[in-house]
Amino acid sequence: ERWNLGGPATISWDPDGLTFRDFRLRSPGVGGMRLQAQGRLPFDGEADFRLDADDLDVRLIARALQLEEVLEGVVDLDLRVTGTDAEPVISLALSADGFRFRAYVLDQLEAEVDYADRRASGDVAVWNDSLQVLTLSGELPLNLSFNAVEERLPEEGIDLVVVSDQLPLLLLMAPFPGYEEVVGTMSGRVDVGGTSRSLAPRGRLTVDGGGAFLSGLGVRQEEVNGTLDWFPDGRLEVDVGTRALGTARVEGTVTLTAVLDPGFDLDVRFDGFQAID
């Protein structure tokens, strides 16, 4: 791949920060990648930095970094950073088309996020097959200081709304490589309040037509259907069934008051269910 500098550029690294002057990178031809960085990212002091990218091919970045995972997509990015090293003010607008991680594909992702006074707010939307399948909007506490801090997620108020409309389960299972050939969707809305250590969600999510092949067990589970009801006191009421030759059903409650130490009160029933092959 050929990338060219747009002209003479300077990148300076001193004890108090990084300074970019007239850094412009581009690939030849019409519609090629354009990237421009200008300003200062401080370790100590005032910030005044701007990064613009058009048609940035993530595949080339992944190749340059020698990443083993499949990573593809074309990204447009507009980033502004002002404020100080301890209290940065950040504005981000991002658009990604044809994003792919392993076998998981997003047609389009759009995000507009602002950060100031240790709170991030904005909207994130995901499209699949021309349908907006996931929307996140609201604000949450976050400490993006350029310095080392004890807690990046302060225990302060969260106000988020998560809406899914036929969100492919394939996307949700991306972190779990043991699940293959995933099908089905999830729809619903959850309003998330509380704090990072004591979430207070409210809403319902519905799973329809789910299924997957569990390669470690050699079993395909099909007809995964059910509901997940969230309550502000931290309860998640589960009612989900699936089939693998026979049937399995999970009903009951998961208590998420302590996120890292949840409580369980679940009833699991099997009837001729194929657990392993």
Phi and psi in degrees as a GROMACS rama.xvg file:
@    title "Ramachandran Plot"
@    xaxis  label "Phi"
@    yaxis  label "Psi"
@TYPE xy
-106.779  123.98  ARG-2
-121.269  138.628  TRP-3
-120.233  146.413  ASN-4
-73.3543  143.013  LEU-5
-77.0728  -9.38266  GLY-6
164.246  -177.885  GLY-7
-58.2983  138.288  PRO-8
-139.533  156.469  ALA-9
-131.165  132.302  THR-10
-121.956  116.801  ILE-11
-112.379  135.018  SER-12
-122.406  115.022  TRP-13
-126.874  174.849  ASP-14
-59.3585  -20.158  PRO-15
-105.312  -0.591072  ASP-16
158.3  -175.197  GLY-17
-112.311  136.755  LEU-18
-126.291  127.638  THR-19
-110.356  131.033  PHE-20
-126.997  116.192  ARG-21
56.6964  36.9217  ASP-22
-83.4742  111.123  PHE-23
-130.742  123.251  ARG-24
-121.454  136.698  LEU-25
-150.085  154.974  ARG-26
-104.658  143.963  SER-27
-64.4426  156.367  PRO-28
99.2042  166.843  GLY-29
-73.6613  132.629  VAL-30
77.4585  12.0521  GLY-31
-77.1862  169.597  GLY-32
-62.0671  139.303  MET-33
-131.124  127.698  ARG-34
-136.361  134.607  LEU-35
-138.864  131.881  GLN-36
-127.138  135.786  ALA-37
-150.194  133.095  GLN-38
115.196  -161.699  GLY-39
-125.971  131.924  ARG-40
-108.633  111.825  LEU-41
-90.663  146.042  PRO-42
-86.2927  -25.7026  PHE-43
-153.299  121.116  ASP-44
119.039  -157.931  GLY-45
-82.5338  143.912  GLU-46
-106.085  141.747  ALA-47
-158.459  83.8455  ASP-48
-131.841  144.683  PHE-49
-138.63  133.26  ARG-50
-130.977  123.99  LEU-51
-123.152  134.722  ASP-52
-137.963  134.816  ALA-53
-125.462  132.972  ASP-54
54.5969  42.8297  ASP-55
-77.8835  117.626  LEU-56
-84.9217  107.859  ASP-57
-63.5002  -29.2162  VAL-58
-60.2388  -39.2923  ARG-59
-68.8727  -37.7181  LEU-60
-64.0337  -44.4691  ILE-61
-61.3127  -38.9593  ALA-62
-66.7267  -42.8508  ARG-63
-63.1132  -34.77  ALA-64
-85.3698  -0.333355  LEU-65
58.1316  41.4772  GLN-66
-74.4996  137.549  LEU-67
-79.9231  -28.3218  GLU-68
-73.9008  148.017  GLU-69
-70.6621  123.385  VAL-70
-142.287  117.586  LEU-71
-139.158  165.54  GLU-72
141.732  160.636  GLY-73
-118.391  126.52  VAL-74
-120.961  135.885  VAL-75
-109.115  137.439  ASP-76
-141.872  136.901  LEU-77
-134.607  109.13  ASP-78
-122.425  130.744  LEU-79
-125.773  134.303  ARG-80
-130.611  121.471  VAL-81
-130.234  -162.821  THR-82
83.6134  -143.657  GLY-83
-129.175  174.784  THR-84
-62.0815  -36.6294  ASP-85
-82.6034  -31.543  ALA-86
-131.271  71.0513  GLU-87
-70.7994  153.743  PRO-88
-118.698  122.137  VAL-89
-127.685  138.744  ILE-90
-128.834  127.355  SER-91
-131.301  128.712  LEU-92
-123.236  125.075  ALA-93
-136.787  139.686  LEU-94
-137.081  130.076  SER-95
-129.713  133.112  ALA-96
-118.087  141.353  ASP-97
60.6375  36.3515  GLY-98
-74.5238  134.769  PHE-99
-138.3  131.343  ARG-100
-127.548  118.053  PHE-101
54.2734  -121.286  ARG-102
-99.4417  11.8118  ALA-103
-103.843  124.287  TYR-104
-121.83  135.391  VAL-105
-114.605  126.216  LEU-106
-62.5632  -44.5774  ASP-107
-157.155  143.065  GLN-108
-132.798  131.342  LEU-109
-126.074  135.082  GLU-110
-142.21  135.985  ALA-111
-132.546  113.465  GLU-112
-132.513  135.521  VAL-113
-119.381  144.217  ASP-114
-133.2  127.853  TYR-115
-163.625  152.572  ALA-116
52.618  36.7803  ASP-117
61.2268  33.5607  ARG-118
-138.578  138.206  ARG-119
-107.92  134.938  ALA-120
-139.945  153.423  SER-121
153.25  -158.777  GLY-122
-138.064  141.494  ASP-123
-130.474  132.16  VAL-124
-133.135  142.212  ALA-125
-125.208  133.759  VAL-126
-113.979  144.794  TRP-127
-143.853  126.299  ASN-128
52.6932  45.1162  ASP-129
66.5272  10.3846  SER-130
-112.339  131.82  LEU-131
-75.8743  103.841  GLN-132
-94.6771  -16.6425  VAL-133
-150.638  134.584  LEU-134
-135.015  130.305  THR-135
-120.768  129.233  LEU-136
-145.862  152.014  SER-137
129.35  -150.739  GLY-138
-147.651  156.562  GLU-139
-149.945  155.568  LEU-140
-74.2129  140.268  PRO-141
-159.054  136.803  LEU-142
-111.3  103.499  ASN-143
-104.328  28.7941  LEU-144
-53.958  141.519  SER-145
-72.3174  -8.49696  PHE-146
-94.3919  166.3  ASN-147
-68.8758  132.859  ALA-148
-132.555  156.732  VAL-149
-73.7995  -33.3466  GLU-150
-138.02  114.525  GLU-151
-81.2023  -23.8755  ARG-152
-114.967  86.434  LEU-153
-60.9854  152.384  PRO-154
-83.3387  74.6593  GLU-155
-129.832  176.971  GLU-156
-65.1906  136.85  GLY-157
-109.771  139.728  ILE-158
-141.139  86.7678  ASP-159
-124.612  146.37  LEU-160
-121.66  125.197  VAL-161
-115.07  119.915  VAL-162
-123.484  126.003  VAL-163
-120.575  140.626  SER-164
-133.697  97.5531  ASP-165
57.8564  42.6518  GLN-166
-67.1237  121.644  LEU-167
-61.4943  129.887  PRO-168
-61.6945  -23.5966  LEU-169
-53.1542  -39.7817  LEU-170
-70.4468  -38.3053  LEU-171
-68.2939  -27.8794  LEU-172
-91.6284  6.11592  MET-173
-53.8233  -38.1697  ALA-174
-73.7635  -5.60821  PRO-175
-116.777  91.9092  PHE-176
-67.2723  -14.4244  PRO-177
-71.9895  -13.8289  GLY-178
-99.7899  121.199  TYR-179
-121.446  160.197  GLU-180
50.9895  48.1656  GLU-181
-76.5684  133.885  VAL-182
-130.856  170.871  VAL-183
104.659  169.674  GLY-184
-136.737  164.797  THR-185
-130.902  133.754  MET-186
-134.44  154.458  SER-187
142.339  -171.324  GLY-188
-142.884  137.643  ARG-189
-133.334  125.772  VAL-190
-95.2914  120.781  ASP-191
-105.948  118.969  VAL-192
-120.366  -158.918  GLY-193
81.0216  -149.615  GLY-194
-130.323  176.796  THR-195
-63.6517  -27.8964  SER-196
-97.9432  -12.0088  ARG-197
-144.709  80.5977  SER-198
-70.2874  148.168  LEU-199
-131.964  74.9927  ALA-200
-84.3254  156.868  PRO-201
-145.773  128.828  ARG-202
150.064  -170.902  GLY-203
-140.531  139.701  ARG-204
-120.712  138.707  LEU-205
-118.503  131.017  THR-206
-101.249  129.018  VAL-207
-129.224  129.971  ASP-208
60.4687  33.1022  GLY-209
-75.2384  158.401  GLY-210
-177.265  155.513  GLY-211
-165.024  156.226  ALA-212
-99.6297  121.399  PHE-213
-92.341  99.7424  LEU-214
-62.7642  -33.1046  SER-215
-68.6723  -25.3437  GLY-216
-104.584  -14.6937  LEU-217
71.4858  25.6916  GLY-218
-125.783  139.333  VAL-219
-101.739  124.143  ARG-220
-99.8695  133.458  GLN-221
-130.884  172.201  GLU-222
51.7232  45.2887  GLU-223
-78.75  112.021  VAL-224
-138.097  148.137  ASN-225
161.341  -171.083  GLY-226
-132.124  149.983  THR-227
-125.775  111.578  LEU-228
-105.082  125.561  ASP-229
-104.902  139.358  TRP-230
-127.963  147.602  PHE-231
-60.0166  -21.8715  PRO-232
-81.0459  7.16322  ASP-233
96.2809  0.616453  GLY-234
-81.7269  139.214  ARG-235
-120.691  109.294  LEU-236
-89.1602  124.461  GLU-237
-110.529  134.239  VAL-238
-146.434  92.4104  ASP-239
-135.327  136.189  VAL-240
-124.552  157.444  GLY-241
-150.082  170.156  THR-242
-136.295  135.944  ARG-243
-148.002  94.042  ALA-244
64.2515  -72.3899  LEU-245
-93.4382  -157.611  GLY-246
-123.908  157.49  THR-247
-138.615  145.852  ALA-248
-141.84  137.587  ARG-249
-119.404  124.208  VAL-250
-134.815  147.668  GLU-251
138.945  -153.703  GLY-252
-132.367  136.986  THR-253
-113.986  127.706  VAL-254
-100.492  119.292  THR-255
-108.566  23.3976  LEU-256
-56.1243  -46.6085  THR-257
-102.376  104.282  ALA-258
-58.5781  -38.9784  VAL-259
-86.7642  -1.71948  LEU-260
-143.016  66.1508  ASP-261
-70.0084  155.883  PRO-262
-102.714  150.309  GLY-263
-126.909  137.441  PHE-264
-143.622  76.693  ASP-265
-117.814  144.317  LEU-266
-113.073  116.924  ASP-267
-114.741  123.882  VAL-268
-122.926  132.674  ARG-269
-117.917  143.033  PHE-270
-139.425  94.6674  ASP-271
64.8435  25.7359  GLY-272
-78.5902  131.954  PHE-273
-81.9378  108.509  GLN-274
-84.9679  -31.6917  ALA-275
-156.944  150.353  ILE-276
